[in-house]
Amino acid sequence: MRRLSRRSFLAASAALAAEPALSQTSTPPAKKKAAPNAAPEPRTRPGPIVSTGNDVVIIGAGAAGIAAARRLAAARLRFTVIEAAARIGGRCITDTTTFGIPFDRGAHWIHMPEINPVAKLATGTGLDLYPAPAGQRVRVGRRFARDSEMEQYLANLVRTQTAISDAARGRTDVACAAAVPKDLGDWRPAIEFFLGPFGCSKDLAEISAVDFSRSAERDIDAFCRQGFGTLLERLGADIPVELSLPVSRVSYGGRGLCEVETAQGRIETRTVIVTASTSVLAANQIKFVPDLPKRHFDAVDQLKLGSYDHIALEIPNNPFGLRADELMIEKASGPRTAALFANVSGSTLCIIDVAGRFGRELSGKGEAEMIAFALDWLANLYGADIKNAVRRRSATRWNIEPYVRGAFSAAAPGAQPARKTLMEPLNNRVWFAGEAAHETLWGTVGGAWESGERAADSVMRVLSGRKA
């Protein structure tokens, strides 16, 4: 049975009763600012060669790219890291300017910190990791759920998770929605939101039951007081990265060197690790020569990112009556719902999360519409006066970030094997890494980190003449 503390509310039942410094071994091209922050069109003619002698070029400086670079640096290989954005971190970034306190615009939950590779490295960073609180809440109209209602909700939630896991053992993969018990009554919208959009960034009708059931347990969580993005940035601080430099083409055919083409010119390398998101790859923002094999292109298409955004509100004096870092959902009547993450790290910052199909549609209407929805949603649960308590506000829109295009991957029904396909190298010269390239830790920073390390290990085996 799948138990995810962020996704399952099982913790609510209790309420009812270092790494050494890296060697600078890479050979990056000269630091320059690249073209504007927009998806590049592939060049029609190759530019000049601006860097040679690389063992590896890593495309992307998110968790997977940083992990791969650290691995290669420890082995003293020559590598170059290229990042399209103006910062490192990928989908894990901490904003400290909007509210004057850390606000994780992307990933925030550190799952299973005792075994999470990123959490293990936090010890040597000087940052503060602390456990997430046990016990979350459900709002029923203008009140919190009674004990009997919580018991009913939790029982139905566990029953639904079990039904999806049972369906995953069938001969044919099905959508999670097809396995949901039909007798959930008025708890159905809340359960579907919690397991689908909130837990997987897609509606249950769009998610493979096999992919869902194979997700590793995440029943213990932690947070970084300074922000998860700050932690990732600290771990990548010693990695030389070429920022604001989108890649337009990767040539890997023939017997010669691979070539990675950018606005500044071409970089020659023996191998390439691509950590761009599946949605970026599916949109052909990076041209491959020769073209991606059909099985790889189908894989990235079947693993395209879902939608998940944060609407951040500064609300002093804790009008919600919730503890620091406490999570709350509502007993919803339909898909227009959200989750509230209150009093982040004991601050006045509260996060309303919208996700899945409804979240994508809302995000597409713009930040003002997102904030308006959040205020109306809170007013329905706490009264209209709550709107007057809100001060500063902000919202993420990951779907329109040109070098991301979404939140995290969830395999389409029948597409769970696509994760393994994505891990297969192209001619032992190009590897793909990231959260989508992990069969059990997909959708997590820890999964992306492990994927980056695995790709780096495979590259090193090939470069040393061993079998990949």
N, C-alpha and C positions, 0 to 999 in steps of 0.2 A: 504494500500500500504506500502511496506517495504521501509524505508528510513534509510540508514546506511551511515554516513558521510564518512567512510572509503571505502564504497562499492558503493556509488550511485552518487557521484559528484554533488549532488543537491546544495551543497554550492557554486558551481561554478556559479550558476545563479546570485548570489549577485555580483560577480565580473563583470558579464556582465552588469548589469545596474549600638573521642579520648578515647582512651580507657585507664583505670587505669592499673597499673602493675598487673601481674598475680601471683597468689599464686603457689608456687612450691608444688603441691600435687601429682604428679605422682611418680611412683616407677620404674625407668628404670633399666635395668641390668647394670653391670659394663661396663665402656667405653672401648671398644677395637676396633681395626681396623679389618674389616672382609676380606673375600676372595677377589681376584682380581675383577676388574670391568667388569665382564662378566656374562651373564645370567646363573644362577645356575641350575644344574640338581637336581631334587627332590632326597632327601636322601632315601636310601633303608631301613635304620633302624633309629628309632627315637633317637635323642641325649638326653643328660641329661636335666632335668628341671632347668632352670637358673633364672626364675622369676615367682613368684606366687602372688596372692592377687590383681591382676589387675581387675578393673571393665571393662576396655576397652583397647584393643590394636588397635592403628591406624597404618595402613600400608601405608606409603607414607607421605612425608613432603612438598608437594606442597601447593597450595592455599587451596584446600579442607582439607588436613590434618591439616594445621595450623589453619584454621577456626574451625574445629572440636575440636582440642586440646584447643584452647582458651575458647570455650564454656564449655568444660568439666572441665577445670581448674577453671572457674568462679563458677561452681557448686561443686567444691572441690571433684570431683571423682578421683579415682586412675587410672591412665592411663599410657601407654607406647607408644611412637611414634618411629617407625622403618622406616628408609630411606635407600634404596639400594645404592643411590649415595653418594658421599663424601660431599655433600652440600644440603642445603634445597632450596626450590623454585620450584622444578619440571621443568615445561616448561617456567618458568619465572625467568630468571637469568641475572644479569648485569655483564659484563666483563669490568673491569677497567684497565687491564694490556696490552691488545693487542695494543690499540691506546693511552693509557694514559688518556682517557676520558671515560665516561660511554657508553657502547655499549650493548644494550639489545639483547641478542642472541635469545631470544624467544619472548614472549608477550611484546608489547610496548605501544599500544593504551589503554588508560583508558576510556572506554565508559561511557557515561552519568554520569559524576562525581558527579552531585548533588544528585543522588540516588544510586550510586555505593557504596556498603558496604566497599570496600577496600579504595576508595577515601575518604570516610567519616572518616576513621580511620587515614588518613595521617596527619591530623591536629596536632596530638600529637607526631609525629615522628621527627619534625624539618626539613622535606624534602620539596622541592619546587615543587608544582603542578601548571601548567600554562595551559591555554586553547590552543587547537590546532587551527591553523589559518583557517579562512574560505576561500574557493576558491582554487581549484586545477587546474592543467593544463593538456592539451593534446598536444602531439607533433605530427605533421604531416610532416614526412620527416625531413628536416633540419630547420623547423620553428614551431612556436606554432600555434595552431588552431586559425583561425579567429573567430570573434564573431558569425558569421552565422554558422560556422562549429560546434562551441560549442553548439549552440542552437539545431542544428540538432542531435548532439550526445546525449544531455540531453533528448530531446524528445523521441528518440528511446530507451534510457535507461529506462525512466519512463514507456514507453509503454511495454517494455519487463518485467519489474517487475510486472506491472499490469496483464499481460497475465499469468505469473506464479501464481500469487495470485488467479486469476480466475480459473485456472486449478486445484488449490488445493481445490476448493469447489466442485469438481466433486465427483462422487460416488467412483471412483477408483483413488488412488494416481498414479502419473506418474513422470517420470524424468523431471527435469526442462527443459532439452533440448527439450523435446517434445512440450513444450508450447511456445518456442521462436518464435516470428513472423518471417515469411519467407521472408519478404520484407525489411530487415534491410540493404541490400546492402553491401557496403564495410565497414560499421561500425560493422558488425556482429562479426568479431574476437575480436575487442576491448571490445565489450559489453559482449561477452561470457567469456573472460578472467577476466574482472572486477567483474562480478557477480559470476563466478564459482571459478577458481583457486585462485584469489586474495581475494575474499570475503569469500570463504568456504573451501579452500584448496583442492577441488576436481573439476573435470570438471562437467559441468552441466548435462551431461548424467549419472553421478553417484550420483546425489543429488535428494532427495525426494522434490517434489514441496510443499508438506504439511509442511515438516520440514523447508524449506526455508521461507514459508509464515508466519509460527508461530514464527519465530525469532523476538524478541523484537526490537523495534526501537533503533537505536544507532546513532542519528543524531547530537549529541554533544560529543566532545572528549576532552581529556586532556592528558598531558604528565608529567612525573616526571623528573625533570632536572637531578637528580642523578641516574635515571634508575628505571624502574618498578620493576625489580628484587631486587634492593636495598630496595625499599619500602616493598616488601613482606618479605625480610629477616629481616628488622627492626620489622615488625609485629610479626615475629616468634622468636625474639631474646630471649624471656623469656620462650620459650618452650623447655624443655629438650628432645633432639632427639638423638637416637642411629644411627649414620651415618655409611655408608659403610657396611650395614648389610642386604643383600637381603633375602627375605622370600621365602622359597621353598615349604611350605605346610601350609594349614589351615585346621584343623580338627574341624568340628562343629556338628557332629552327636552325637546321644545318649543324655543322660540327665545330664552328667557331665559338666565340664568346657570345653571351646574351647581350642585348642592348636595351637599356631603359631610357626612353626619350622624355625629356622635359622641355619647358619653355627656354631653359638655358642651354640645352644641347643634350647630347647622348652620353650615357654613362655605361662603360663596358664592364662586364662582370662575368664570373664563371657561373653563378647561380643567382636566383631571385626568390625572395619570400614576399608574397603578396598578402597584406592584411586588410585590404580595403573591404568594406561591408558587402554583403551579398547583393544588396539593392544597388550599390554603385556598380558592381560587376554586371548585374542583370541589365542595367541601363547602358551598358557598353561605354562607360566613361573612360575606361582604359581599353585600348585596342590591343589585341594579341595577334602576333604574326609568327606562325600561322594562327588561324582562328582557334578559339577554344574548342576542344572536342565536344561533340554534341552532348555526351554524358555529363561533362563538367558544366556546360551552359545550362542544361536542364536542372542540374543540381542547384546552381545558384538561383535559378528562377523559382524552384520549389522551396527554397529557404529564404526568400525575401523577408525583409524586416517587417514586423508589425508596428503598431503605433502606440506610443506611451509618452505622455507629457505631464509636466508639473506646472500647476498654477500656484505660485507662491504669494502668500499674503502676510503682511506684518499685522498681528492682532495682539495687543497687550492685554494683560490682566486675566488671561486664560478663561474666557467666557464659556468654553466648551466643557469645563470640569474634567479635563483629561490630564494624565500624567505626562511628563516629558517623554517624547518619542513614542507616545501611544498611538495606536492605529485604530481607526473606526470606519466601518462601512454602514450603509443604511439597509433596512429591509425594503428594497426597491420594488417598484411596480412595473419596471420596464428597463430597457437598455440605457436610458438617459440617467446615468448614475455615476458615482465617483467614490474615491476613498479619501479620508482625511488623515494626514500624518501630523500630529499636533506637537507644538512646543519643541521644535528641533533642538536637540542638545540642551534643553532647558531654557531656550530663548523664546522670543515672541514670534518667531517665524513658524507659520503653519503651511503645509503643502496639501493641495487638493490634486489628486492624480486622476487623469482621464485617459482612457485607453481603448484599444480595439476599434471596431468600425465607427462607433459613435465618437470616440476620441479623435479619430482621423478626420471625420467630417467637421467636428468642432474646431480643430486646429486649422483646418483649411479656411475657416471664416475669419481668422486673424486673432491677435492677442486680445483686443478689446472684447470680442465676443466670448472668448474663453474666460476672461475675468468676470464678465457679466453672468455667465452660467454659474461660476463658482459662488458668486455672491447670492444669486437666487437659490442655489442648492443649499447653502448654509442657512439662508433665511427660512426655508421650508422646514429645516430641522431645529432651528434655534430661535426663530422669530425675526421680524424685519429689522429690529434694532441692531442686529449683528453687523449689518452693512455699515452703520455709522462708526463701528469700532475699528474698521480696517484702515490702515495707513498706507504704507508703500506696497506696491504690488508688481508682479512680473509673471511671465509665462514662457515656457519653452515651446519651440515648434521644430522638433527634430525631423519631421518629414520633409521640411524644405531646406534643411542644412545640405548644401550641395555635395559635400564629401561624406555624407552619412546616409540620408534619405530614409530615416526610420529609427526604430528603437532597438529591438533585438529579434533574433530569428525564432520561428516556431515552424516546424515542418508541416507542410500540407498533408492531408490524408493520403496515405500510401507512399509518402516521400521520405520516411525516416532513413532509408538506406542512402539518401543523398548526402548525408553528413559524412559517411565513410567515403563516398565518391569524391567529395570535396577535399579529403585528406590525401588523395592520390596525386603524386607529383606528375608534372608534364615532362616527359623525356628525362626524368631525373635532373631537371634543371630549374623548374619553377614549382614552388610549393605554395599552398594557400593555408592561412592560419587566421584564427579569430574565434569568437564564441560560437559561430555557426559550425566550425570545424571541430566540435567536441560532441560526442554522442550522449554524454550524461550531464555535463555541466554547461550545456548551451544556455545562452541568455545571461551568463554571469561573467564578471571580470576575472574570477578565478579560472573559469573555463577558457577564456581567451588567453590568459597567462600560460596555462598548461599547454595550450595549442601552440603558442609561440615557441615555447621551449622544445616541444616535440619536433616542430619544423626545423629548428636550429640543429637539433641532434641528428635528424635525417640528413640535412645538408652536410654536416661534418663527417658523417659516415661516407657519403658519396665522394666528398673532396679528398678523403683519406684513402679512397680506393676500395672501401668495404661495401658490402651489399646494403642498399637502402632498406 
